[in-house]
Amino acid sequence: MQKIKCPYCGYVMPLTRTKSAVCRGLFIKCKGRRCGRIFEIKIPEREIK
């Protein structure tokens, strides 16, 4: 499991993902104390061999 970080402030969000997760179009607001920016979680689909 991997944690999601805010791309603007680096705050480690209270979200986890598995290594096989694929995502796009999911917007979340940063929980950082001084950030609060909205960003999209993009996890590209990888070719599994």
C-alpha positions in Angstrom: 0.0 0.0 0.0 1.2 3.5 -0.9 0.1 6.9 0.5 -1.0 9.8 -1.7 0.9 13.1 -1.3 -0.3 16.6 -2.2 1.7 17.7 -5.3 1.7 21.3 -4.1 2.8 21.1 -0.4 3.9 17.5 0.0 1.4 16.7 2.8 0.8 13.0 3.1 -2.9 12.5 2.7 -5.0 10.1 4.7 -5.5 8.0 1.5 -3.8 4.8 0.5 -3.7 2.9 -2.8 -2.6 -0.5 -3.9 0.1 -1.0 -6.5 -2.4 -2.3 -9.0 -4.8 0.8 -8.7 -5.8 2.8 -11.8 -7.4 6.2 -11.4 -8.2 9.4 -13.2 -10.8 12.1 -12.7 -10.8 11.9 -8.9 -10.4 15.3 -7.3 -9.5 15.8 -3.7 -8.9 18.8 -1.4 -5.6 18.8 0.4 -5.9 18.4 4.2 -2.6 20.3 4.8 -2.8 23.1 7.4 -1.9 25.9 5.0 -2.6 24.4 1.6 -6.3 23.4 1.0 -5.8 23.2 -2.8 -7.8 20.8 -5.0 -5.8 18.4 -7.1 -6.6 15.4 -9.3 -5.3 11.9 -8.5 -3.9 10.4 -11.6 -2.6 6.8 -11.5 -1.9 5.6 -15.1 -2.7 2.2 -16.3 0.4 0.1 -16.6 1.0 -2.9 -18.8 1.2 -6.0 -16.6 3.6 -8.7 -18.0 
